Amino acid sequence: MNKKTHIFLVIVLAVNTLRYGTYLMEGDTNIYYIIMFLANLIAMLFVIMSRMNKKRSETDGSIRESR
């Protein structure tokens, strides 16, 4: 994925995570809200980690080429 897609995906996931988080903070503890909050949180962490791993692999490749 390119950089713009990653940023868009993180923004959408952050908004959804905040939305379900506010439902939980208001005291509405339906299992649906808990599952959706956790699913969005896990997806957001996965997207961020995949972006970090992609940057690290690109950096490692450029270091190897310079030697």
C-alpha positions, 0 to 999 in steps of 0.5 A: 500500500502506498503512503496515502492509503495507509494514512487514510486507513489509520484515520478511518480506523481511529475514528471508528475506534474513538466512536466505539470507545465513547460508547463504552465510556458512556456505560453502554457495554453491549458485546457488539461495541466491545468487539467492534472496539477491539477489532478496530483497535487491533486493525489500527495497530496492525496497519501501523506496525505493517507501515513501520516494518515496511519502512524498516525493510526499505532502510535495511535494503538501502544500508546493504546496498551502500556497503 
